[in-house]
Amino acid sequence: MHKVLTIAGSDSGGGAGIQGDLKTFCSLHVYGTSVVTAVTAQNTVGVHSILPIPPDIVGEQIDAVLSDIGTDACKTGMLVNAEIVHTVSEHLKKFDVKNLVVDPVMIAKGGANLLSDNAVEALKNELFPLALVVTPNVPEAEILSGVKISCPDDMIQAAAQMLKTGAEVIVIKGGHLDGDATDLIYTKDEQHFLRSARIMTRCIHGTGCTFSAAITAYLTRGMDIIDAIKCAKTYITQAIITAKEIGKGHAPTNHFWNVPT
């Protein structure tokens, strides 16, 4: 049984965070475990409130899962503040967790801030050096790199800056730019642009969480990192294309598009 751990916030709307990750793991036939970093009151319209989980409880959750079940890969999502980032980093080092996918969740689709300012440097200094891959979107990549991104060439410059943090692979998701949905895979040895046609839909809630969860699941199943990212791009594209509108705002993607009905 392939095992995957997600460390993220709870999304009461079910489209992103822990819920979106576990749905993705299930649809890709891996066993998902979870560590909750925050409880949110949110729906498709927006995030109404956030309650961070005490860092010691976050650490105890990690210990409970990894000391018993273990994991073949791990992803992090919403980590809220520097204290939680530090706790997660220390506990992942303690268990020598491999195949770490870091999705540096900072801002919700509706505009809510999901990461405190003091946590940005903690992410770069403590968590990124442990990561196999980091998956920011364009606004997140601008904050993390200090590079203004308005075109694919800017994405390359930003990724080069982020690679200096110690992560092995940077994936910048280009959905915020004009034109096709173009993502960049960047390593010290190679770079690839992954392009897909832009889909005009409001079913985009949880796309970043779902994409990074799919990468983690494919890694767990034995794929190398580049192939895992390419398969995750296909997975999230189809999840958007086949999604049905739910709620009044940004509706979730269809995590089970690949499951026969």
N, C-alpha and C positions, 0 to 999 in steps of 0.2 A: 504494500500500500504506500503510494507516494504521499508524503505529509508536507503541508505548507502552513506557516504561521503568519497571520496578519496582526500588526500592531497599529491600531487606528482608532478614530472616534466612531461612536454609534450614530447612525443616521436614521431617525425615526420615520423618515419618508421611504426608506428601504432601497434607494437607488445608488447610494454611494457609501463610503466608509466601510465599517465592518460588514454590514448587510450586503452591500454590493460586492465586496471581496469574496464573501462566503458563497454567494450565488455563482460568481465566476469560477471559483474552485470546484464547486459541485458540477457545473456544466462541462468542465474540462477533466473531470474524473480524477481529482486529487482530494485527499482528506484535509479539510481546513480546520485549524484551531485559531483562537483569537485572544488578543489582549486589548481591553478597552481602555483608551486614554482619556476619553471625554464622553459625556452624554450630551447630545444636542436635542433641542426641540426644533425640528425643521420639517419642511414639506417642499413641494415643488416651487413655491413662491419665494422661500428664503429661510434663513436661519434665525430663529426667534430668541434662542438663548443657548448658552454653553456652560456646562458644569465640568471643569477639569477633574479627573480622578487624582487623588493624592499620589505623588510619585512612589511612595513605598508600596502602595497597593498595585501600581503598575508593575513594579519590580517583582512583587510576589506572584502576580499572574504569569510573568515570564518564567520565573523559577518553577512554578507548578507545571506548566506545559512542557518545558524543555527537560526537566529532571525526570519526567515520566515518559511522555510520548515522543519527545524530540521533534526535529524537523529537518527536511531536506533543503528547504529554502525559506526565506522570510521576506516580507515586505513591510515597510512602514508607511503610514499615511499621516493623518493629522496628529501632531504631537504637542500642540498647544503652547508650551512654554519651555524655557531653557532647562528647568529642573527635570521635566519629563524626558527631554532629549538626553540629558546627562544620564539619567537612570537607565533608559533604554540602551544607550551606548555601552555602559558598564556591564549590564547583564548579558548583552549579546557577545561582548568580549569574553566574559566569564565562561560561556558555553561554546566559544569558538564557532559561532554560527557562520556558515558559508552561504554563498548565493543570496546575498542581501540586496534587495531592490528598494531604493529609497525614493518615494514620491514626496517631494517637499511641498506638501499642501499648505498654502498660505491664504488663499482667498476663495470663498465659495462663489458659485455661479451667480448668486444674487448680490454679491459684493461684500458679504460679511468677512471680517478679518478672522482667520482661523489659526494664526500663529503670531505670538507676541514678538515685538521688535528684538528683544534680548535673545530670542531663540535662533535667529538667523545665523549669527556667528557660531553658536553652539552646534547647529546642524553642519556647518562647513568644517569646523575644527574637530568635532568629536564623532559624528556619524558618517559623513562622506568618506573619510579614510577607510572605513570598514566595508564600504559598498562595492558591489560588483557593478551596479548600474544606478544612475540617478536620472529621474525622469521629470524635469520641470517643464511647465508650459512657458510660453514667451514672457508673460509678465514676471513669473517666478525666476526665469533665467536672467532677466534684466537685473533684478534685485541681487541675485546670487553672484553675478559676474561683473556688474557695474557697466555693462555694455548695452547701449540702446539698440534694440532689434527692430528693423523695419523690412528686412529682406533676408533671403537664405544666406548670403555672404556674412551678414551680421550674426546669424546663428552659429556659423563656424567660429567666429571670433569669441563669442560668448562661451561656447563649448570648450574652446582651448583654455580659457581662463578657469572654468570650473574643473577641468581635468587636473589642474594643479593642486586641488584639494586632496587628491589621493584616490578618488574613485577611478575604476578601470574603464568605464564606459559612460558617456553622457548621451542621453536621448532628449532632444528639445522638441516638444510637441508644437507644431506650427499652426494650430487651428485658429489662433488669434490674428494671423496675418491674412492679407487679401489673397484671392486666388484659390488654387487647389489646397487641400489639407496636406501640407508638406512637413514631414518630420525629419529630423537629422539624427543619425547615429554617428557618434564621434569617438574614436579611440586614438591612442598615440600612433597607431600604425595605419589606420584607414578611416574613411568616412563614407557614409551612404545617405542619400536622400530617399525617403519613402514617400511616394506621392499617391493620393487618391482624390477622386472628384469630391468637391465640397457638396455636402448634402443639406438641402434647405429644410430644416426641421427644428422643432423646439425640444426634441427628445435627446438632450445632450447632458442631462444631470448625471454626474458620476462617471463621465467618460475617462477622466484621468485615473481615478481609482480603479476602474475596470481594466484599463489598458495595462497598468502596472501589475495588477493582480494576475492578468493573463500571462504577462512575461514571467512572473514568478512560477505559475503553474507549469508552463512549458519548460522552464529550467528544471523543475522538479522531475519532469518526465524524461530528462536526459538530453534535451537539446542544447547545443552551444548557444552562447548569448546572442549572436547576430540572428540566427534562425529563430530563436525564441521571440525576439523583438519583431521580426517580420511576420511571424504567425500571430502575434498579439495585435499587430496593426490590422491584419485581416479580420481577426475576431471582433475588435471594437468597431471596425467599419460596418460589418454585417449587423452588429448589435444596434447600431444607430439606424441603419437602413430599415430594419424589420421592426423597430420599436413602435408601440401604440401610444397615443397621447393619453397621459394620466394626469389629473390635477389641472391647475390653472396657470402654472408657470413653466419652468424648465422640467419637462417630463424625463423619467429615467430611460436608459437604454434597455434593450431586450437581451438579458444575460443568457437566455435559454434558446436563442435562435437555432443553435446546432443540435438541440435535443428533439428527437422525433415526437410528434404529438399523436 
